[in-house]
Amino acid sequence: KRHHPLDLNTLKGHGDIVTGVCFLPNAQSLATACADGVVRIFKLDDALSKSFKFLRINLPAGGHPIAVAVADETSSV
C-alpha cells in the first residue's frame, strides 16, 4: 500500500472507525477513541518505531465514544 511521502508511521489496533483524537499535554502520547468501544493511549516515543506501545481502555458494554480529551496532566481521560 502506498503512503504519502510525509507519512512517518501508522497507528494500528482499532477495530472500527476512529471517532476522536487528542494529544496529551506532554506531546509524547496520543489518545484515540473508537466506535469499537475502546480508548487507546499510544506512547509516541519514536515516530519511526515499527510498533507503538499503548494502553487499552475498554468501555462498558454498549459504550461508543465519539471524542476523547485529557485532563489533569494525563491523569484523567
Backbone as CSV, one residue per row, in Angstrom:
resi,resn,N_x,N_y,N_z,CA_x,CA_y,CA_z,C_x,C_y,C_z
1,LYS,0.846,-1.179,0.000,0.000,0.000,0.000,0.891,1.242,0.000
2,ARG,0.650,2.165,-0.883,1.455,3.382,-0.967,1.018,4.379,0.073
3,HIS,1.978,5.079,0.629,1.723,6.104,1.626,2.217,7.447,1.111
4,HIS,1.673,8.488,1.690,2.124,9.837,1.369,3.584,9.970,1.802
5,PRO,4.410,10.708,1.075,5.830,10.847,1.426,6.069,11.426,2.820
6,LEU,5.118,12.189,3.338,5.282,12.767,4.680,4.762,11.847,5.783
7,ASP,4.180,10.715,5.418,3.668,9.760,6.387,4.838,9.010,7.014
8,LEU,5.073,9.236,8.327,6.168,8.561,9.023,5.778,7.165,9.483
9,ASN,4.543,7.039,9.945,4.120,5.780,10.531,2.597,5.745,10.584
10,THR,2.036,4.590,10.884,0.595,4.423,11.003,0.292,3.766,12.341
11,LEU,-0.652,4.338,13.077,-1.089,3.724,14.329,-2.105,2.646,13.992
12,LYS,-1.921,1.469,14.573,-2.808,0.346,14.275,-3.405,-0.192,15.559
13,GLY,-4.519,-0.906,15.412,-5.087,-1.586,16.557,-6.580,-1.444,16.714
14,HIS,-7.162,-0.358,16.255,-8.608,-0.197,16.402,-9.346,-1.095,15.420
15,GLY,-10.514,-1.556,15.841,-11.305,-2.453,15.016,-12.465,-1.784,14.320
16,ASP,-12.541,-0.461,14.383,-13.656,0.257,13.768,-13.203,1.687,13.490
17,ILE,-14.130,2.566,13.202,-13.829,3.959,12.866,-13.305,4.707,14.089
18,VAL,-12.201,5.427,13.925,-11.670,6.280,14.995,-12.513,7.546,15.014
19,THR,-13.082,7.860,16.188,-14.020,8.980,16.306,-13.437,10.183,17.025
20,GLY,-12.291,10.025,17.668,-11.681,11.143,18.378,-10.194,10.942,18.571
21,VAL,-9.463,12.058,18.539,-8.009,12.033,18.703,-7.611,13.225,19.551
22,CYS,-6.655,13.021,20.481,-6.213,14.109,21.345,-4.763,13.874,21.754
23,PHE,-3.891,14.848,21.489,-2.525,14.770,22.000,-2.544,15.071,23.490
24,LEU,-1.764,14.323,24.273,-1.644,14.593,25.692,-0.716,15.784,25.898
25,PRO,-0.835,16.494,27.032,-0.036,17.697,27.256,1.471,17.493,27.127
26,ASN,1.961,16.287,27.394,3.404,16.042,27.299,3.883,15.884,25.856
27,ALA,2.960,15.862,24.903,3.248,15.706,23.471,3.968,14.395,23.153
28,GLN,4.030,13.478,24.085,4.664,12.183,23.874,3.647,11.053,23.750
29,SER,2.360,11.396,23.887,1.308,10.386,23.827,0.115,10.938,23.057
30,LEU,-0.667,10.016,22.502,-1.845,10.367,21.725,-2.982,9.468,22.178
31,ALA,-4.108,10.054,22.550,-5.282,9.288,22.951,-6.242,9.220,21.771
32,THR,-6.810,8.034,21.532,-7.774,7.858,20.459,-9.023,7.171,20.990
33,ALA,-10.172,7.557,20.458,-11.441,6.915,20.791,-11.944,6.227,19.535
34,CYS,-12.602,5.089,19.699,-13.036,4.315,18.545,-14.453,3.799,18.740
35,ALA,-15.168,3.659,17.635,-16.537,3.146,17.670,-16.605,1.700,18.152
36,ASP,-15.464,1.018,18.275,-15.462,-0.353,18.794,-15.543,-0.390,20.319
37,GLY,-15.664,0.804,20.961,-15.803,0.872,22.416,-14.488,0.867,23.158
38,VAL,-13.399,1.186,22.471,-12.073,1.170,23.088,-11.415,2.536,22.951
39,VAL,-10.774,2.981,24.038,-9.924,4.163,24.018,-8.499,3.653,24.163
40,ARG,-7.604,4.162,23.319,-6.202,3.762,23.403,-5.351,4.999,23.634
41,ILE,-4.291,4.820,24.417,-3.311,5.881,24.618,-1.984,5.337,24.087
42,PHE,-1.552,5.891,22.960,-0.323,5.460,22.301,0.859,6.268,22.818
43,LYS,1.956,5.596,23.146,3.213,6.253,23.519,3.970,6.557,22.228
44,LEU,4.271,7.817,21.982,4.915,8.232,20.738,6.384,8.559,20.943
45,ASP,7.083,7.724,21.658,8.496,7.960,21.955,9.351,8.056,20.695
46,ASP,9.076,7.206,19.720,9.877,7.162,18.500,8.948,7.066,17.293
47,ALA,8.842,8.135,16.521,7.919,8.179,15.395,8.239,7.146,14.323
48,LEU,9.473,6.648,14.274,9.853,5.671,13.266,9.753,4.231,13.755
49,SER,9.277,4.050,14.978,9.145,2.715,15.548,8.210,1.851,14.699
50,LYS,8.501,0.549,14.620,7.635,-0.366,13.877,6.307,-0.589,14.587
51,SER,6.304,-0.487,15.907,5.060,-0.630,16.668,5.130,0.267,17.901
52,PHE,3.995,0.828,18.254,3.924,1.710,19.407,3.309,0.971,20.587
53,LYS,3.827,1.226,21.782,3.195,0.703,22.990,1.934,1.516,23.234
54,PHE,0.902,0.855,23.763,-0.321,1.596,24.068,-1.040,1.000,25.260
55,LEU,-1.832,1.840,25.896,-2.709,1.433,26.988,-4.101,1.312,26.408
56,ARG,-4.761,0.194,26.643,-6.114,-0.044,26.115,-7.111,0.127,27.244
57,ILE,-8.133,0.947,27.021,-9.195,1.170,27.997,-10.498,0.721,27.368
58,ASN,-11.059,-0.384,27.870,-12.333,-0.893,27.361,-13.477,-0.184,28.075
59,LEU,-14.415,0.336,27.310,-15.584,0.990,27.887,-16.626,-0.058,28.226
60,PRO,-17.555,0.280,29.132,-18.624,-0.669,29.464,-19.368,-1.104,28.206
61,ALA,-19.971,-2.294,28.240,-20.696,-2.828,27.086,-21.658,-1.791,26.525
62,GLY,-21.629,-1.651,25.218,-22.513,-0.698,24.555,-21.955,0.710,24.486
63,GLY,-20.776,0.952,25.094,-20.175,2.285,25.067,-19.549,2.566,23.709
64,HIS,-19.878,3.709,23.143,-19.341,4.112,21.848,-18.835,5.540,21.952
65,PRO,-17.554,5.731,22.276,-17.032,7.083,22.435,-17.045,7.846,21.112
66,ILE,-17.360,9.131,21.194,-17.354,9.960,19.993,-16.241,11.000,20.044
67,ALA,-15.590,11.116,21.207,-14.497,12.068,21.370,-13.620,11.597,22.525
68,VAL,-12.442,12.199,22.632,-11.539,11.899,23.733,-10.860,13.205,24.140
69,ALA,-10.662,13.382,25.446,-9.995,14.576,25.973,-9.185,14.168,27.190
70,VAL,-8.202,14.965,27.533,-7.316,14.678,28.659,-7.382,15.817,29.644
71,ALA,-7.374,15.477,30.943,-7.409,16.483,31.996,-6.364,16.179,33.049
72,ASP,-6.015,17.168,33.832,-5.116,16.989,34.979,-3.784,16.326,34.627
73,GLU,-3.105,16.889,33.626,-1.783,16.371,33.255,-1.770,14.868,33.027
74,THR,-2.706,14.370,32.256,-2.826,12.979,31.804,-3.320,11.998,32.860
75,SER,-3.778,12.464,34.000,-4.289,11.502,34.993,-5.744,11.139,34.730
76,SER,-6.419,11.861,33.867,-7.814,11.561,33.541,-8.013,11.634,32.026
77,VAL,-8.689,10.606,31.494,-9.006,10.595,30.059,-10.507,10.509,29.918
